[in-house]
């Protein structure tokens, strides 16, 4: 089950295939419906072969205690739970790969939620100390309840944030993200898309209004029709990043000697160029594209 729970993440090897390859490939093919149908069969088959090899090495004479149907069941549970949990955060999963590249987002939990780890860890520890499965079972139920509450909170917060951001901006909100933050389940971060700009802010369940007006910041979207932006978007890195980005903003900057740099930021994870994850900078010179792994992020 440990192997199965991590098996879809073999796509981490995409980091070796150049700038932005991880964004283009991660949570796609290995997390999609076709892979999810094949992974349990592959893992079960591998475990059966391992069992046979170990028995031959040990020259065991008794029949194997391995039951293929149970191996397949455990493989399905461990592997299928992986994209379900991945879907709960703001990064998302492309469930329909390779048939569709559409992303699905839960926006319910922070990508590494400390409360989930704490409760499940305590469940395992207490079950070992008490030699009883009851604490582990209780921990699972508590986490399921927490996840359900956070998912419901995300839906409700999205509706409230849309209305309050529209009131603050004086303009309709086209799309809105209300993303969880580390540690505090009563706070969220808002990204609202208007016609020409984005607005970000802090959402607080225990305050009225829920969106703190003092926290609201405006970010220009940039001109996606700008020829330089279009050139940057057509590069390998640009295509990969924009295929993943959810709230992209563009900025063209002069770098001297006839060079330009096009910065692309996804406001889910970054609020300015050069911060690392969630932002890329693509240098352009004349009619040729100049790109290096050092300045790609």
C-alpha positions in Angstrom: 0.0 0.0 0.0 2.9 2.4 0.6 4.1 1.7 -2.9 0.7 2.1 -4.4 0.0 5.3 -2.5 3.1 6.9 -4.1 3.1 5.1 -7.5 1.3 7.9 -9.5 4.1 10.2 -8.5 6.6 8.5 -10.7 5.9 11.5 -12.9 8.3 13.4 -10.6 11.0 12.2 -13.1 9.6 15.0 -15.4 11.8 17.4 -13.5 14.7 16.0 -15.5 13.2 17.0 -18.8 14.0 20.7 -18.9 12.3 23.9 -17.6 8.6 23.6 -17.1 8.5 19.9 -17.9 7.2 19.1 -14.4 4.3 21.5 -14.9 3.5 20.0 -18.3 3.5 16.4 -17.1 2.9 16.2 -13.4 -0.5 15.1 -12.2 -1.5 14.1 -15.7 -0.8 10.8 -17.5 0.1 8.9 -14.3 -2.9 10.3 -12.5 -5.5 10.0 -15.2 -8.2 7.4 -15.7 -6.2 5.2 -18.1 -3.2 5.0 -15.7 -5.6 4.4 -12.8 -7.1 1.4 -14.5 -3.6 -0.1 -15.3 -1.6 0.7 -12.1 -3.5 -1.7 -9.8 -3.0 -4.6 -12.2 0.7 -3.7 -12.6 1.3 -3.4 -8.9 -0.6 -6.6 -8.1 1.3 -8.5 -10.8 4.6 -7.2 -9.5 3.8 -8.3 -5.9 2.8 -11.8 -7.1 6.0 -12.1 -9.0 7.9 -10.9 -5.9 6.1 -13.5 -3.8 7.0 -16.2 -6.2 10.7 -15.1 -6.4 11.0 -15.0 -2.6 9.5 -18.4 -2.2 11.9 -19.9 -4.7 14.9 -18.3 -3.0 13.7 -19.6 0.4 12.7 -22.9 -1.1 9.4 -22.8 0.7 7.4 -25.9 0.5 4.1 -24.6 1.9 1.5 -23.0 -0.4 1.7 -19.2 -0.8 -0.6 -17.2 1.6 -0.9 -14.4 -1.0 -4.4 -14.0 -2.4 -4.4 -12.2 -5.7 -7.9 -10.8 -5.2 -6.9 -9.1 -2.0 -3.7 -7.8 -3.5 -5.7 -6.2 -6.3 -8.2 -4.7 -3.7 -5.3 -3.2 -1.7 -3.7 -1.9 -4.8 -6.9 -0.2 -6.0 -7.4 1.5 -2.6 -3.9 2.7 -2.2 -3.5 3.9 -5.8 -7.0 5.5 -6.3 -6.8 7.4 -3.0 -3.7 9.3 -4.3 -5.4 11.4 -7.0 -8.4 11.8 -4.7 -6.2 13.4 -2.1 -4.3 15.4 -4.7 -7.6 16.9 -6.0 -8.3 18.4 -2.5 -5.7 21.2 -3.0 -5.3 24.1 -5.4 -2.7 22.4 -7.7 -5.3 20.1 -9.1 -5.3 16.8 -11.1 -6.0 16.0 -14.7 -8.3 13.1 -14.1 -9.3 12.6 -17.7 -5.8 12.2 -19.1 -4.8 11.2 -21.8 -8.3 11.9 -23.3 -8.5 15.5 -21.9 -6.1 17.9 -20.3 -8.7 19.5 -18.1 -7.7 20.3 -14.6 -9.9 19.5 -11.6 -9.4 21.5 -8.3 -10.9 21.0 -4.8 -9.4 24.1 -3.1 -10.2 22.5 0.2 -6.9 21.7 1.9 -3.5 23.2 1.9 -1.1 21.0 0.0 0.6 19.8 3.3 -2.1 20.1 5.9 -0.6 19.8 9.4 -3.9 18.8 11.0 -4.3 15.8 8.8 -0.8 14.7 9.5 -1.2 15.3 13.2 -4.5 13.4 13.6 -3.4 10.4 11.4 0.0 10.3 13.1 -1.6 10.2 16.6 -4.0 7.5 15.4 -1.1 5.3 14.3 1.0 6.0 17.4 -1.8 5.3 19.9 -2.9 2.2 18.0 0.6 0.8 18.3 0.9 1.7 22.0 -2.5 0.3 22.9 -2.4 -2.6 20.4 -5.8 -1.6 19.2 -7.1 -0.4 15.9 -9.7 1.9 17.5 -7.5 5.0 17.7 -6.5 4.6 14.0 -10.1 4.1 13.0 -11.2 7.2 15.0 -8.4 9.2 13.4 -9.6 8.3 9.9 -13.2 9.3 10.8 -12.0 12.6 12.2 -9.9 13.4 9.1 -12.9 12.5 6.9 -15.0 14.9 8.9 -12.4 17.6 8.7 -12.0 17.2 4.9 -15.7 17.4 4.5 -15.9 20.6 6.6 -13.1 22.2 4.7 -14.6 21.3 1.3 -18.0 22.8 2.4 -16.1 25.8 3.8 -14.4 26.3 0.4 -17.7 26.3 -1.5 -19.3 28.8 1.0 -16.3 31.0 1.1 -16.1 31.2 -2.7 -19.7 32.6 -2.9 -19.1 35.1 -0.1 -15.7 36.2 -1.5 -17.1 36.7 -5.0 -19.8 39.0 -3.7 -17.6 41.0 -1.3 -14.8 41.4 -3.9 -17.3 42.7 -6.4 -18.6 45.2 -3.9 -15.0 46.3 -3.1 -14.0 46.6 -6.8 -17.3 48.0 -8.0 -17.1 45.6 -10.9 -18.3 42.0 -11.6 -16.0 39.2 -10.7 -15.5 36.6 -13.5 -13.7 33.9 -11.5 -12.6 33.5 -7.9 -10.2 31.3 -6.0 -10.4 31.0 -2.2 -7.4 28.9 -1.3 -6.5 27.4 2.1 -3.5 28.7 4.0 -1.1 26.7 6.3 -2.2 25.9 9.9 -5.3 28.2 10.2 -8.5 26.6 8.7 -10.4 29.8 9.5 -8.4 31.9 7.0 -8.1 31.7 3.2 -6.5 33.7 0.4 -8.6 35.1 -2.3 -7.8 35.7 -5.9 -10.5 37.4 -7.9 -10.4 37.9 -11.7 -12.1 41.0 -13.1 -12.1 42.1 -16.7 -8.7 43.8 -16.8 -7.2 43.1 -13.4 -6.9 40.6 -10.6 -7.5 41.4 -7.0 -6.1 39.4 -4.0 -7.0 39.6 -0.4 -7.3 37.8 2.9 -10.5 35.9 3.8 -11.4 35.5 7.5 -14.3 33.3 8.7 -14.4 35.0 12.1 -14.7 38.6 10.9 -17.3 40.8 9.1 -16.7 41.5 6.3 -15.0 38.3 5.6 -12.7 39.8 3.0 -10.4 42.2 4.8 -10.6 45.5 2.7 -7.1 46.5 4.0 -5.6 43.3 2.5 -6.9 43.8 -1.0 -4.2 44.3 -3.7 -4.6 45.0 -7.4 -2.6 43.2 -10.0 -2.8 44.1 -13.7 -3.3 41.1 -16.0 -1.1 42.4 -18.7 -1.8 42.4 -22.4 -1.9 38.8 -23.6 -2.2 40.1 -27.1 1.1 42.0 -26.9 3.4 40.5 -29.6 6.2 40.0 -27.1 3.8 38.2 -24.7 2.6 36.1 -27.6 6.2 35.2 -28.5 7.0 34.2 -24.9 3.8 32.2 -24.7 4.8 30.2 -27.8 8.1 29.1 -26.3 8.4 25.7 -24.8 8.5 27.1 -21.3 5.7 29.5 -22.0 3.4 26.8 -23.4 4.2 24.5 -20.5 3.6 27.1 -17.8 0.4 28.5 -19.3 -1.0 25.0 -19.7 -0.7 24.7 -16.0 -1.3 28.3 -14.8 -4.8 29.1 -13.4 -4.6 32.9 -12.9 -1.7 34.1 -15.1 -0.5 37.7 -15.2 2.0 39.1 -17.7 4.6 41.8 -17.6 7.1 42.8 -20.2 10.4 44.4 -18.9 13.3 45.9 -20.8 16.6 44.2 -20.0 18.9 46.5 -22.0 20.9 45.9 -25.3 17.6 45.3 -27.2 16.6 42.5 -24.9 13.2 42.0 -23.2 12.0 39.7 -20.4 8.4 38.5 -20.3 7.4 37.6 -16.7 4.5 35.3 -16.2 3.1 34.9 -12.7 0.3 32.5 -11.6 -1.3 34.3 -8.7 -2.2 31.0 -7.0 1.3 30.7 -5.8 3.3 33.9 -6.6 2.7 37.6 -6.4 5.7 38.9 -8.3 8.4 37.7 -10.7 11.5 35.9 -9.5 10.0 34.3 -6.4 10.5 30.7 -7.6 7.5 28.4 -7.8 4.6 29.9 -9.6 6.5 32.4 -11.7 8.7 32.2 -14.8 10.8 34.8 -16.7 11.4 34.3 -20.4 14.1 36.4 -22.1 13.6 37.4 -25.7 16.3 39.0 -27.9 15.5 40.4 -31.4 13.7 37.7 -33.4 15.4 34.8 -31.5 14.4 33.2 -28.3 17.0 33.0 -25.6 16.3 30.7 -22.7 18.5 29.1 -20.1 17.6 26.9 -17.1 19.2 29.5 -14.7 16.8 32.2 -15.5 13.7 30.1 -16.4 12.5 30.4 -12.8 
